[in-house]
Amino acid sequence: MRNILKTLLLCFFCSAFAYSQTGPDYKERNLLKSKDSLSAASFSIIPAFEGAVDAEEYKIGPGDKFLISINGLDENQFFATVNPEGVLYLPRTGSVDVNNESLKNAKLKIEKLIRKYYKSVDIFVSLAEFRKIKVTLVGDVKASSTMVVTSNSRLVDLINISAGLSQTANLRHIKITSSSGNVRYYDLLSFLRNGENRNNPFLNAGDVVSIEKSDVTVAIYGRVKYPGSYEFIEGETVAGLLALAGGVYENAVTDSIEIIRFDKDNKTQKSLYCSFSELKQNNLTLAKYDKIVVREKPDYMLDRVVQVNGLVKYPGLYKIVENKTTLKEVLNQTGGFRENASLKDATLSRKEGSTETDPEFDRLKNIPRNEMTDDEYDYLKSKSRQRKGLVITNVEELILKNDESENVVLKNGDVINVPEVKNYVIMLGQVVNPGNIVYEKGLNYKDYIKIAGGYGWRASKGDVRIIKANTGEWVDADESIAIKPGDTIWIPEDPPGPKFWTVFNQTLTIVGQVATVIAATVAVIVATR
């Protein structure tokens, strides 16, 4: 029995995983998120307008209210509401059946009735208030329910105020059954993506909206604007799906679009190749689980530029020839270096390889120091100082001494940065006046501490560190170490003493323990007497 349960569970998880790989995944499916019930309640009683009502599309029903004005010698203005039988009664005129008529036809029928009794008058008929209707949402939803909405509500409004759809809901084949049994199908994605209102219809009283569960899918990959998996719709063409996916990008290969399709045995796959224009002409229909692949033109309109930042005359983008243009050639195009430019500190950074991850470094970052070996800690420190993407080159040697060994061949996306000269030393930590101090050749770390006002009162004088600007390396302070511009001198703080309340609580605890011992001793002495 236990083995059977294990097998069933394994089958369940495998099927769930398999579906997650093939289910629809386009971005509009964010509509499936659960909705706030309070917002749903407010929507059901507050009519929302999307602009002027389409008089030919809107259908009249019980509860719609009209404003009617008859202007002759006197003005006669009144409101009239369609009764539950779909009839509109007009005082001193009669009644007219407007149920399920378009707003346009209803207004014509009302005006025609009025003119039977009123001659030579101006007649104005307008829809003044929408009726409330009940519609039902069922199927692959979070909670089936019947909701009250205004009669100008559309399909997407109903879904928005519902508890939400399931992750497997099919948005492309939504069935709406009217109270008379008439069935219509709508592709809501066509509205969400392209604004096609014909796929976002007005709802009518008694409509039942049924959301199917998505079963079969097709997929589209590559250089289309909205790649992903989509619900399979019987009879849809490849060109139609490409259009729904936003069409192809400029750099797409359009003369050989591949359609990967299962053969009749439903096991082996084959490939069909068609041009984009052929697909538009021959109306090739999709088959279940088709995969459309739109490939990218190699090197099409590919930028080959580098960025130069900092103290050059003309910073900005510069065109290069891949694997040919050198660092010196680009620097010569910048118009020269500006005053205070630091060639020694100039850097070249490269995107290539800069995004690679180091699993060992990621692991060590999450381990406390006392659980690391010395080698692991050294590796962590060294790796944390590494400048990702930095290409080792010496611009100062290249420009001032014409050392061609430093003349790196550039790649697309390289960034050259020429910073300002760092003519200062940075003082951090427990000194009287932390900050930047003007660099003076020949001074050691103690000299700079004196210039900064001396050690602070909590300074740990024996733990001073020097952080080298060019490497980021931390070294123990020593008078023999030459201080260079940009270096940082860090004076840490002595470990703080115990807080007053900590000492007070500990004292009370000890006193309490001593009192307990004394009391016990006294009790023993009394008992022995």
N, C-alpha and C positions, 0 to 999 in steps of 0.2 A: 504493500500500500504506500509506504514511504517513497519507494522508487517511482511509483506512478505519479505521486504528487510532484516529485522533483522534475519529472519529465514534462508535466503540464506547465509548471512554472517556467521551465526553460523555453518551452514553445511560446508561452505568453510573452516573455521578455524578448525573444528573438523576433517575433512578429511585430512587437512594438518598435523595436530598433529598425527593422526593415522598413516599416511605414515612415519612420522619421527621416529615412534617407530619400524617400520618393514622394512624400506628401507635398502639396502646394506650399510655396514659401515666399511668394512675392510680398512686397512691403505693405500693400494695402490690407493685408491680413491682420494688421494691428487693430482693425475694427472688431476683432474677436475678443478683445479685452473686456473684462467685466465692467459694468457701468454702476454708477452710484444710484441707489434707489431713490434718493432724495431728488436728484436731478430729473429722474424719470417722472416722479410725481408732479414736479413743477411744470414739466413739458405738457402733461396731459390737460392742464387747465389754462395755459397761456398760449394763445395762437401765435405762430411765427410766420412772418411774411418773407417771401423770397423775391418780391417784386410784384408787378401787376399780374393779376390772375389771367391766365389764358382762357378767354371766354369760350373757345371751341373745345378745350380739353376738360375744363372743370364741369363735373356733373352735379346737378341740383338734387337735393334729397330732403327728407323731413328734418326740420330744425333750422334750415337756412333762412336768414332774415333779409328782406328787401326793404329799401327805401324807395318810396314812390312819390313823385311830385307831379301835380297836374296844375298847370298855369294857364288861366284864361283871364276873365275879369277879376277873379280872385285866385289866390294860390291855395291849393289843397295838398297838404303834405302829410304822409303817414307811413308807418312801418307795417309790414305784413310778414308773417312767418308761415313757412310751409308746414302743414299739419302732418300727423303720422301717416296719413294715407297718400301723401305726396301732392296734396291739393293746396293751392294758394287762394285764400278768400280775400276779395277786395270790397270794402264797404260801398254800398249803393251801386255796385257794379256786377258782382257775381264771383264765380270761382273758375279757376283754370288748373288743369292737371299739368304739373311741371316735373313730376318725378322722373329722375334719371335722364332728364333733358340736359343738353349742354347749356351753359349759362347764356350763350348767344341766342339759342332757340327759345329758352325760357323768357328772355327779355322781349323777344319778338311776339310771343304768344300773349304776354301780359299787356303789351302796348296795343295789340290787335283787339283784345277784349275791352280795354278802356275806350278805344275810339268808337266802339259801338254806341257808347252812351255820351261821349263828350266830343263835340265838334269844334274845330278851329282852336285847339289848345296845344300847348307845348307839354310834352310828356317826358319825364326823366325817370328811368328805372335803374337802380344800382343795387348790387349785392352789398349789404351792410354788415352782415355778421355770419361767420362760418358756423355750421352745425358741429356737434360732437358726434363721433361715431365710435363703434366698438369693432376692433379687429383682433385676430388671434394669430399668435406666432407659435409654430410647433416644429418638430423635427430635431435636427442635430444642434440643439441650443442648450444653454445652461439651465434654463427653466422655461417650460412651455407656459404661456399665459395669454389672457385676454386683456387688452389695454384700451383705454379711452384716449382718443386723439382728436384733433380738429380735422375737418374734412379737407383742408389744404395740405395735409401731411402726405409725405411720399414714403416709398419703401425704405430708404436709408434712414429716415426719421424714426421709423418703428424700430429698426435694429439698434439705433443709437440709444433709445430709451429702454431697451430690453435689458435683461440680466447678462446678455452677451451670448455669442455663438461658441460652439465647441471648436477645438483646434482642427477638427476634421471637416468642418462645415464647407459645403460647396457653394461658393459665392457666384458661380457662373451659370447655375441652372436652378434658379429659385422659382418655385411654383406658387402662383396665387390663384386660389379658387374662390370665385364670387359666390354670393348667397344663392344665385340661380344655378350654380353648378358649372359655370363657364371657367375653363382652365387656361391660364396664360403662363408663359415662362420668360424669365428675365435674366440677363447677364449683368449683375450689379458691378462687376469689375469694369465693364465698359463705361459705366457712369463714373465710377471712382477715378478712373484713369483719364478718360477722354471727355467727361462731362456730357455723355449722351443721355438726355432726359427721358428718351423713350425706354431706356432700361432702368429708370427710376420713377415708376408711375405713381400717380395719385392713388391713394387707398380709398376703398369704398366701404360703406357699412356692411358688416358681415363677412368681409374678406378673410380668408384663412391663408396665411403665408407659411409655406412649408419649405424648410431648409433640408436639402438632402445631405447625406454623408458622402464626402469625397472618396472615390474608390480608385478610378483609373486616372493616371496623369500623363502629361507630355512635358518635355523639358526643352529649354532653349538656352544655349551657352555661347559665350564669346562676345563679339563686338556688337551687341544690341544694347539698347538703353536700359531695358529692364529684364535682365536674364533671370532664370529661375525655373521652378516647376509650376505648372499650371494644371487645372482640372481639364480633363479630356472632354470635349464637346463633340458629339456625333455630327459629322458633316462639316466640321470646321476645316478650313484650308490652311496649308503651311503659310501662305501669304497673309492670311487673316491673323494667324498667331504672331507672325513677325510684326504686323502693324500694331497689334495689341501690346507687343513688347517694346513699342516706341520706335520701331524701325532700326536700321543699322547705322553705325557710326561712319564718319568720313573715311576712317582707315580700315574699314571692313573689306574683306575679299568677297566680292559679290558675284564673281563669275563661276564659282564652284562652292555653293553652299551645300553642306553634307547633311543628309537625313539618315540617321541610323535607325533601322527598323527591324523588328522581329519577323522572321520568315513564317511560313504557314505552320511549321511544326511548333511554333511558340518557344523555341529553344535557341536556334542559331540566329545570328544577326547579319544583316547585309547593309550596304551603304548605297544611297542614291545621291547623285550629284546634279544640281540644277543651278542655273544662274538666277539672280534675283528677278530679272525681267521675265524669264521663263516661268517662274513660280507665279507671277502675277497673271500670266496669260493662260496657263494650262489648268489652273484651279486644282492643283494636286491636294487631295484631302489628307488629313492626318489619320494615322492609325494609332491604336492603343500603345502607350509607352514609347512613342517616337521621341527621338532626341535630335534636335536641330543644332548644328554646330556652324557658327559664323566665325571664320578665322580672321586674324589680323594681318594686314600687309606688313611684311618685315621692313623695319627701318623707314617707315613712311612718315615724312615730315618730322623726323626725330631731331629734337634740339641737340646741338653739340656746343655747349657754352660753359664757361666757368664764371664765377663771381669773384670780383676783387673788392674787398672792403677796407676801410681804414684810411690811413694818411698817405694816399696817392692823389695825384692831381685830378684824375678822372676815374673815380670808382664806378663800379657797375658791372654789367654783363659783357663778356668778350667771347667772340666766336673762336672756336678751335677746330683743327682737323684731328679727329680721334687718333690717338697713338702716334701723333707726329708733332703737334705744337708743343713747345717746351715752356717751362715756367718763366724763363728769361725773356722769351719772345712776348709773352703776355705782359710782363712787367714793363717792358720797353714801350708798349702801346698805351700805358696808363699816363704818360706825360711826365713821369718822374715822381720822386718822393717829396712829400711836404716837410716843412720844418717840424722837428721833434719826432719824426717817424723812427721807429725802432726796428732796424733791419734784423738785429739779433733776435728779437722776439717775434718776428714774422712767422706765420704758420701756414701750412697747406693741409687742408682737411679733405677727405675723400668719402663719399657716400658708400662706395663699394666695400662691403665687408663690415661697415660700421653698425649694422643692425643685427649682426650675429650674436646669439646668446651663448653664455658660458654656464652650463648646468652646475659645474663645481662652484663657481662664484656665487650663483643664486642659492646654492645649498648652504654655503658657509655664512652668508649674510643672515641666516635665520638660526645660527648656532651661537650660544653664549661663549664668551672667550674662554672660560674655564673648562669648556668641553672640547676645545680645539687643541691639536698638537701645535708645537712651535712652527713646524713647516706650513701647516694650514693657515695659521695666523699671518705668517710672512706672505703667503700667497694672497690672502685676502687684502692685506695692506697694499701690496704691489698692484693687484688688479684694480683696486679702488682708485689708485692714482693714474691709471692708464687713461689716456685721452682717446676715446673711440674715434677712429677714422683719421687720426693724425698721421701724416706722411713725414717721415724723418728727412729733413733737408735744412740746410743752413743758408738762408737768403743773404746774410751778411757776407759769407765767404763767396757766394755766387756773384754778387754785384760788385763788391769792393775789391775782391781778389781774382775775379773771373775764373773761379774754380768750377770747371764744367762737370765735375763729378757730382755737384749739387744741383745740376740742371735737369730737374725731373720732367719726364714726358707727362703731359696732362691728360685727364680723362673727363668725360662729360659729367657735369655736376660738381666738379672740384671747387673748393672755396679757398681763396687766398686772403689772409687777413694781415694787414700791416698796422700794428697798434702804436700808440704813443709811447714814447720813452718813459719808463717807470723810474723817475729820478727821486725815489723815496723808498724808505723801509717802513714796513707795517708793524706797529706795536700792538699786541693783543694781550688781554688778560690782566693780571694783577700788577699793573704799573700805575703810578699816580695820574699820568696823562696819556692814556692809550690813544692811538691814532697814527697818522702818517708823519714820518720825520724825513726831512730832506737828506738824501744820501750824501755821505762824505767819504771819499776813498780813504782806506786805512783804518777806519774805526772798527772795533770789535763789538760783540753783542753787549758787553758791559758798558761800553761808552754810550750806546744808544739807550740803554736803560737809564743811565744817569741823565741824558738829555730829556727823557720822558718823565723826569721828576723822581726817579728811583723806584724801588719796589713798593708795592702796596702792602698794607699791614697784614694781609692774609696770603701773601705770595709764598709759593713753594720754591725757594731759591735754588734748591738742588735739582729741580726737574725742568729747567728751562729748555725749550726746544727751538730749533731753527728750521723753518720750512722753506726749502729752496724754491725760488720762483720758476726756474727752468725745468725742474723735474717733479716738483711736488713732494720730494722726499723729506721726511722728518729726521733730523739728526740731533743728538745731544749737544747742547751748547758747549762750546769750547773757544777759548780766546784765540786759538790758532786757526779757526774756521773763518775764511774770508766772507764778509757780508757783502752781497751784491744787490744792485737796485732791484726792487720788487720782492726781496726776501721778507719773510715774516718771522718776527721773534715773539714767541708765545710763552707767557709766564703763567703756569697753572695756579689754581688756588689750593691751599692746604685743605685736607679733608675737614669739613666743619665739625665743631664740637657738638656734643649732645644738646638737644634743645632743653629748655628749662622744664617743661612739663614732663619730658621723658625722665629726667633726673628725679623730679618730684615724685612721679608715680613709682619709679623703682625704689626710691627711699621709703615711701609708704609701705610698699610690699615687704621690704626687708624688715622694717619696724614691726609690721604686723606679724611676720614670721617669728621674730625674736620674742614678741609679746606672747605668742602662742606657746613657745618653748618654755618661757618663764612660768606661765600659768600651769602648764603640765607638770613642771618640776615642783611647784608649790603644792599642787594637788597630791603628788606622790608623797611629799614630806608629811603633809597633814594626815594622809591615810596611814602612814607607818607609825604615827605617834599613838 
